[in-house]
Amino acid sequence: MSTTKKKKSISTKKKRIAPPKGKLGVLLPGMSGAVSTTFIAGVEAIKKGLGKPVGSLTQMGRIRLGKRTDKKSPLIKEFIPLCELDDLVFAGWDIYKDDCYEACLKAGVLEKELVEELKDTLKQTSPMPAVFSRKYVKNLNGKHLKSGKTKMDLARQLIGDIKNFKKQSGVDRLVMVWCGSTEVYIQAAAVHSSIKSFEDGLKNNHPSIAPSMIYAYAAIKCGAAYANGAPNLSADVPALIKLAKKNNVPLAGKDFKTGQTLMKTILGPGLKSRMIGLSGWFSTNILGNRDGEVLDDPYSFKTKEESKLSVLEHLFQPDLYPDLYSDVYHKVRINYYPPRGDAKEAWDNIDIFGWLGYPMQIKVNFLCRDSILAAPIVLDLVLFLDLAQRTGFDGIQEWLSFYFKSPMYAEGLYPEHDVFIQLMKLKNTLRYIKGEELITHLGLDYYNLM
Ligand SMILES: NC(=O)c1ccc[n+]([C@@H]2O[C@H](COP(=O)([O-])OP(=O)(O)OC[C@H]3O[C@@H](n4cnc5c(N)ncnc54)[C@H](O)[C@@H]3O)[C@@H](O)[C@H]2O)c1
């Protein structure tokens, strides 16, 4: 992961985008979970006209082209060639063998009546046995597992699964999105530094290679674009980034930006834009789904906590604004509370200060639904990563930072967390791909000043 040394001017020439011909295979580790099942059932419901794809930029978003006076804002999906929902085919793995219908009922996110309407379709999809170890997710104990002497054996089995799926389903292209549980906290180490050291680590069962890395490795080896919806490292290590570049595979991650952190990256830039100071931000959550149960283990929580905490540091840039942001107390808590299921409740107490340092407070109480917010993100990532691959983009796709709490970024940069900059980056990337003029919002030309 290195930044380009030579300065290149941005070409306004249209990129060649291969058309989205044929079917797109969507591979989901964590297929029986709340996010995966809400995503799959949601897509099927939308295809049947039983609901609208609310929250999805690819389905409902528009993009302005040219000047404001041109009044040209087509739907994104009409502007750029994206795969149609009818062409998605799902497959995945889980440590529980429930088919998609049973898993969806157990997740309890969607109403029973809706799930019943989709029963015949959902029944047709069941997860394959997973690569899993309780060393990396302590609070789960499923039995639908692969076995193998080494992590390389397990990777080869996943590669076999992917190849079989491709052959049997006739899909032309593949995207994998990690919707599995949050793994324990692991730091990047020497074993992750090169493709060779990583492959040796797979053969030697290195403890710093977690299951999510084995899935990412298998995806990249099969030419599948890969996104990580959880905060664990997974593909965010030099070895896998290098492998992705070598195999022309786009990567994105980490950790879907859904509820509380989405609010943080909406509110934070607003406060900072007015030079309002911040002395503390206390965030707490109650949630009762399986994700909450996994995060009840301190080792998995540590991974999530790091991801959630990193946001404010980069948003507020205390090194540039020491008077306003050098002494911020930031605390994040997640409490497992079963009665709530997927309907999470998040509270934020934000201590701010204004003119002459006078203190004020903001309280946010967000009663959200985690998987309802995450499902459209999975859809957009699938469609945009497929677009990226058809456009010839590989390695880290920073323009997809919009969807993540801990965006992946190239060495020498810092991650961009401001949701408004992230959206501008995403839309300008789409304009760039199509050879359209980038929009800077300068606007002087409307006043004859240019
Ligand atoms: N829902 C959100 O708003 C949100 C936001 C950010 C991140 N996430 C992350 O997305 C992931 C999915 O969330 P969820 O609410 O669906 O959780 P969930 O617990 O309902 O689903 C996770 C699924 O992954 C399975 N799993 C665990 N390890 C696996 C492995 N090695 N191989 C295959 N399957 C495995 C579990 O059995 C479970 O079915 C979690 O890591 C969560 O932290 C969710």
The ligand as an SDF file (V2000), in Angstrom:
LIG
                    3D

 44 48  0  0  0  0  0  0  0  0999 V2000
  -25.6580   -4.2340   11.7910 N   0  0  0  0  0  0  0  0  0  0  0  0
  -24.8870   -3.2000   11.8350 C   0  0  0  0  0  0  0  0  0  0  0  0
  -25.3620   -2.0900   11.9150 O   0  0  0  0  0  0  0  0  0  0  0  0
  -23.4140   -3.3740   11.7750 C   0  0  0  0  0  0  0  0  0  0  0  0
  -22.6350   -2.2170   11.7000 C   0  0  0  0  0  0  0  0  0  0  0  0
  -21.2540   -2.3510   11.6210 C   0  0  0  0  0  0  0  0  0  0  0  0
  -20.6840   -3.5930   11.6060 C   0  0  0  0  0  0  0  0  0  0  0  0
  -21.4570   -4.7060   11.7130 N   0  0  0  0  0  0  0  0  0  0  0  0
  -20.7750   -5.9800   11.7450 C   0  0  0  0  0  0  0  0  0  0  0  0
  -21.3050   -6.8360   10.7560 O   0  0  0  0  0  0  0  0  0  0  0  0
  -21.1880   -8.1720   11.1940 C   0  0  0  0  0  0  0  0  0  0  0  0
  -22.5560   -8.8480   11.0540 C   0  0  0  0  0  0  0  0  0  0  0  0
  -23.4810   -8.2460   11.9470 O   0  0  0  0  0  0  0  0  0  0  0  0
  -24.8000   -9.0170   12.3310 P   0  0  0  0  0  0  0  0  0  0  0  0
  -25.6280   -8.0780   13.1200 O   0  0  0  0  0  0  0  0  0  0  0  0
  -25.3740   -9.6800   11.1430 O   0  0  0  0  0  0  0  0  0  0  0  0
  -24.2280  -10.1180   13.3160 O   0  0  0  0  0  0  0  0  0  0  0  0
  -24.7970  -11.5840   13.5400 P   0  0  0  0  0  0  0  0  0  0  0  0
  -24.1560  -12.0830   14.7890 O   0  0  0  0  0  0  0  0  0  0  0  0
  -26.2740  -11.6340   13.4430 O   0  0  0  0  0  0  0  0  0  0  0  0
  -24.2320  -12.3740   12.2820 O   0  0  0  0  0  0  0  0  0  0  0  0
  -22.9040  -12.7820   12.1510 C   0  0  0  0  0  0  0  0  0  0  0  0
  -22.9200  -14.1760   11.5960 C   0  0  0  0  0  0  0  0  0  0  0  0
  -21.5800  -14.5610   11.3350 O   0  0  0  0  0  0  0  0  0  0  0  0
  -21.4670  -15.9410   11.6380 C   0  0  0  0  0  0  0  0  0  0  0  0
  -20.0390  -16.2300   11.7410 N   0  0  0  0  0  0  0  0  0  0  0  0
  -19.1830  -15.9000   12.7240 C   0  0  0  0  0  0  0  0  0  0  0  0
  -17.9380  -16.3050   12.4100 N   0  0  0  0  0  0  0  0  0  0  0  0
  -18.0330  -16.8840   11.1830 C   0  0  0  0  0  0  0  0  0  0  0  0
  -17.0950  -17.4880   10.3310 C   0  0  0  0  0  0  0  0  0  0  0  0
  -15.8020  -17.5830   10.6740 N   0  0  0  0  0  0  0  0  0  0  0  0
  -17.5130  -17.9810    9.1360 N   0  0  0  0  0  0  0  0  0  0  0  0
  -18.8210  -17.8940    8.7740 C   0  0  0  0  0  0  0  0  0  0  0  0
  -19.7670  -17.3510    9.5670 N   0  0  0  0  0  0  0  0  0  0  0  0
  -19.3680  -16.8390   10.7470 C   0  0  0  0  0  0  0  0  0  0  0  0
  -22.2800  -16.0980   12.8950 C   0  0  0  0  0  0  0  0  0  0  0  0
  -22.6480  -17.4330   13.1150 O   0  0  0  0  0  0  0  0  0  0  0  0
  -23.4830  -15.2100   12.5790 C   0  0  0  0  0  0  0  0  0  0  0  0
  -24.5330  -15.9360   11.9660 O   0  0  0  0  0  0  0  0  0  0  0  0
  -20.6860   -8.1240   12.6400 C   0  0  0  0  0  0  0  0  0  0  0  0
  -19.2960   -8.3090   12.6560 O   0  0  0  0  0  0  0  0  0  0  0  0
  -21.0020   -6.7150   13.0520 C   0  0  0  0  0  0  0  0  0  0  0  0
  -20.1430   -6.2260   14.0540 O   0  0  0  0  0  0  0  0  0  0  0  0
  -22.8120   -4.6280   11.7890 C   0  0  0  0  0  0  0  0  0  0  0  0
  1  2  1  0
  2  3  2  0
  2  4  1  0
  4  5  1  0
  4 44  2  0
  5  6  2  0
  6  7  1  0
  7  8  2  0
  8  9  1  0
  8 44  1  0
  9 10  1  0
  9 42  1  0
 10 11  1  0
 11 12  1  0
 11 40  1  0
 12 13  1  0
 13 14  1  0
 14 15  2  0
 14 16  1  0
 14 17  1  0
 17 18  1  0
 18 19  2  0
 18 20  1  0
 18 21  1  0
 21 22  1  0
 22 23  1  0
 23 24  1  0
 23 38  1  0
 24 25  1  0
 25 26  1  0
 25 36  1  0
 26 27  1  0
 26 35  1  0
 27 28  2  0
 28 29  1  0
 29 30  1  0
 29 35  2  0
 30 31  1  0
 30 32  2  0
 32 33  1  0
 33 34  2  0
 34 35  1  0
 36 37  1  0
 36 38  1  0
 38 39  1  0
 40 41  1  0
 40 42  1  0
 42 43  1  0
M  CHG  2   8   1  16  -1
M  END
$$$$
